[in-house]
């Protein structure tokens, strides 16, 4: 069994959603002066590889701490998205129905993480169409994940895809990173958020177990 890390490392200069502040990661104590080392972290709950809960956008949506911990782990279907696909529509997804029906998570491997650190990362990434999102929520899924900044275009003012998924108590994992030439199509996904009250989102260490 291999365990594949799907998480970006956090750094003070890492990409963040447009308009958000950079994380502050700095020493709080030093061995030379304090006898021990400790780092201080100040960051938005949606920094880096992170999970959104329905409460992120729904007034009465579930917080992350409202879910059992089992919500954050399960069998995943990994769907590769070719560079020629700009919209993940129902026609494209339909052939993957057997894998999706057998999964708890659907992870979209778009290859977009190759743009991490550049301005291009924030534009033109593939997103689900409204029809495709409505089709996905008919399955018994706990959530979806993708290697891009959002499930909606950055310029969206309505966040339609977020809302469709959230209304069905699904979580969304954004900013995944798949290794170069990654080809596995299934595995066991784990993406555990920090446990704190009123969590609308949290960084996660996302991993995929491959048999």
C-alpha positions as CSV (number, residue, x, y, z in Angstrom):
1,X,0.0,0.0,0.0
2,X,1.2,3.5,-0.9
3,X,0.0,6.7,0.8
4,X,0.1,9.6,-1.6
5,X,0.2,13.2,-0.2
6,X,-2.3,15.4,-2.0
7,X,-1.6,18.5,0.1
8,X,0.4,21.7,-0.7
9,X,2.9,22.7,1.9
10,X,2.1,25.9,3.7
11,X,4.5,28.9,3.3
12,X,4.1,32.6,4.0
13,X,4.2,33.4,0.3
14,X,1.8,30.6,-0.9
15,X,-1.1,31.4,-3.2
16,X,-4.3,32.4,-1.5
17,X,-7.8,33.2,-2.8
18,X,-7.9,36.7,-4.3
19,X,-8.6,39.3,-1.7
20,X,-7.4,37.0,1.2
21,X,-4.4,37.8,3.4
22,X,-1.3,35.8,3.3
23,X,-0.7,33.3,6.2
24,X,1.7,34.4,8.8
25,X,4.1,31.6,9.8
26,X,6.8,32.7,12.2
27,X,8.8,31.7,15.2
28,X,7.1,32.1,18.6
29,X,10.0,30.7,20.5
30,X,13.6,29.8,19.6
31,X,15.9,27.1,21.1
32,X,18.7,29.6,21.3
33,X,16.7,32.1,23.5
34,X,13.9,30.1,25.0
35,X,15.2,26.5,25.2
36,X,12.6,25.2,22.8
37,X,11.3,25.8,19.3
38,X,7.7,26.8,18.6
39,X,6.0,28.2,15.5
40,X,3.1,30.7,15.4
41,X,0.5,30.2,12.7
42,X,-2.1,32.9,11.7
43,X,-4.1,31.9,8.7
44,X,-7.6,31.9,7.1
45,X,-9.5,28.6,7.5
46,X,-9.6,28.3,3.7
47,X,-5.8,28.5,3.2
48,X,-4.0,26.0,1.1
49,X,-5.4,22.5,0.7
50,X,-8.5,22.9,2.7
51,X,-12.1,21.7,3.2
52,X,-15.3,23.8,3.0
53,X,-18.4,22.9,5.0
54,X,-21.9,23.8,4.0
55,X,-21.9,26.5,6.7
56,X,-19.3,28.3,4.5
57,X,-22.2,29.6,2.4
58,X,-25.5,28.4,3.8
59,X,-27.0,30.2,6.7
60,X,-28.1,27.0,8.4
61,X,-25.5,24.8,6.8
62,X,-23.6,22.2,8.8
63,X,-20.3,23.2,10.4
64,X,-17.3,20.8,10.0
65,X,-17.7,20.0,13.7
66,X,-21.4,19.0,13.1
67,X,-20.2,16.0,11.0
68,X,-19.0,12.7,12.4
69,X,-15.3,12.2,11.7
70,X,-16.3,9.4,9.3
71,X,-17.5,12.2,6.9
72,X,-13.9,13.0,6.1
73,X,-12.7,9.5,4.9
74,X,-13.9,7.0,2.4
75,X,-13.4,5.4,-1.0
76,X,-12.5,7.8,-3.8
77,X,-13.0,7.7,-7.5
78,X,-10.3,9.8,-9.2
79,X,-11.4,11.2,-12.5
80,X,-8.7,12.6,-14.8
81,X,-9.6,15.7,-16.7
82,X,-7.8,16.2,-20.0
83,X,-6.4,19.6,-20.8
84,X,-8.9,19.9,-23.6
85,X,-11.8,19.9,-21.2
86,X,-12.8,23.4,-19.9
87,X,-16.1,22.5,-18.5
88,X,-16.8,19.2,-16.6
89,X,-20.2,18.5,-18.0
90,X,-22.6,15.6,-17.6
91,X,-21.7,14.2,-21.0
92,X,-18.1,13.9,-19.9
93,X,-19.0,12.5,-16.4
94,X,-21.6,9.9,-17.4
95,X,-19.1,7.2,-18.5
96,X,-17.7,7.3,-14.9
97,X,-21.0,6.5,-13.3
98,X,-20.0,3.0,-12.1
99,X,-16.9,4.3,-10.3
100,X,-18.9,7.3,-8.8
101,X,-21.7,5.0,-7.6
102,X,-19.2,2.9,-5.7
103,X,-17.4,5.9,-4.1
104,X,-17.8,8.3,-1.2
105,X,-15.6,11.0,-2.7
106,X,-15.0,12.1,-6.3
107,X,-11.6,13.7,-6.8
108,X,-10.9,15.6,-10.1
109,X,-7.4,15.4,-11.3
110,X,-7.2,18.4,-13.7
111,X,-3.5,18.9,-13.6
112,X,-4.1,22.5,-12.6
113,X,-1.7,22.4,-9.7
114,X,1.1,22.7,-12.2
115,X,0.2,26.4,-12.2
116,X,0.4,26.7,-8.4
117,X,2.4,29.9,-7.7
118,X,1.5,31.7,-10.9
119,X,-1.4,34.1,-11.8
120,X,-2.8,31.5,-14.2
121,X,-3.7,29.3,-11.3
122,X,-6.7,31.6,-10.6
123,X,-8.3,31.6,-14.0
124,X,-9.6,29.2,-16.7
125,X,-9.5,26.1,-14.5
126,X,-12.1,23.4,-15.3
127,X,-15.3,23.6,-13.2
128,X,-18.4,21.5,-13.0
129,X,-21.5,22.6,-14.9
130,X,-24.7,23.1,-13.0
131,X,-26.2,20.1,-14.6
132,X,-23.2,17.9,-13.7
133,X,-23.2,19.1,-10.1
134,X,-26.9,18.3,-9.8
135,X,-26.2,14.9,-11.2
136,X,-23.4,14.2,-8.7
137,X,-25.6,15.0,-5.7
138,X,-27.9,12.1,-6.7
139,X,-25.2,9.7,-5.6
140,X,-24.3,8.9,-2.0
141,X,-21.2,11.1,-1.9
142,X,-19.7,12.6,1.2
143,X,-17.8,15.2,-0.9
144,X,-15.7,16.1,-3.9
145,X,-12.2,17.5,-4.3
146,X,-10.1,19.1,-7.0
147,X,-6.7,20.5,-7.7
148,X,-7.8,24.0,-8.3
149,X,-8.6,27.1,-6.2
150,X,-12.4,26.6,-6.3
151,X,-15.4,24.6,-7.6
152,X,-16.7,27.9,-9.0
153,X,-14.9,30.4,-11.2
154,X,-13.0,33.0,-9.2
155,X,-15.2,35.7,-10.8
156,X,-18.4,34.0,-9.7
157,X,-20.8,36.2,-7.6
158,X,-23.3,33.4,-7.0
159,X,-21.1,30.4,-6.2
160,X,-23.7,28.1,-7.8
161,X,-21.7,24.9,-7.7
162,X,-20.8,25.4,-4.0
163,X,-24.5,25.9,-3.2
164,X,-25.7,22.8,-5.1
165,X,-23.2,20.6,-3.2
166,X,-23.7,22.2,0.2
167,X,-27.5,21.8,0.0
168,X,-26.8,18.1,0.0
169,X,-24.5,18.2,3.0
170,X,-21.4,17.5,1.0
171,X,-17.9,18.9,1.8
172,X,-15.6,20.3,-0.8
173,X,-11.8,19.9,-0.8
174,X,-9.9,22.5,-2.8
175,X,-6.3,23.0,-3.7
176,X,-5.4,19.4,-3.9
177,X,-2.1,18.5,-5.7
178,X,-1.6,15.3,-7.6
179,X,1.9,14.0,-8.3
180,X,3.2,14.4,-11.8
181,X,2.1,11.5,-14.0
182,X,-0.4,10.3,-11.3
183,X,-2.5,7.6,-12.9
184,X,-4.4,5.8,-10.1
185,X,-8.2,5.9,-10.6
186,X,-9.3,4.9,-7.1
187,X,-8.1,4.8,-3.5
188,X,-9.1,5.6,0.1
189,X,-9.2,9.3,0.7
190,X,-8.6,10.9,4.1
191,X,-8.9,14.7,4.6
192,X,-9.3,15.5,8.3
193,X,-10.0,19.1,9.3
194,X,-8.9,20.7,12.5
195,X,-11.4,20.1,15.3
196,X,-12.7,23.5,16.4
197,X,-16.2,25.0,17.1
198,X,-18.1,26.7,14.3
199,X,-15.7,25.5,11.6
200,X,-16.9,26.6,8.2
201,X,-13.6,25.6,6.7
202,X,-10.2,24.2,7.7
203,X,-6.8,23.3,6.2
204,X,-6.5,19.5,5.8
205,X,-3.7,17.1,5.2
206,X,-5.3,15.3,2.3
207,X,-3.9,11.8,1.4
208,X,-4.9,8.9,-0.8
209,X,-4.2,5.3,0.1
210,X,-3.4,3.3,-3.0
211,X,-3.5,-0.5,-2.9
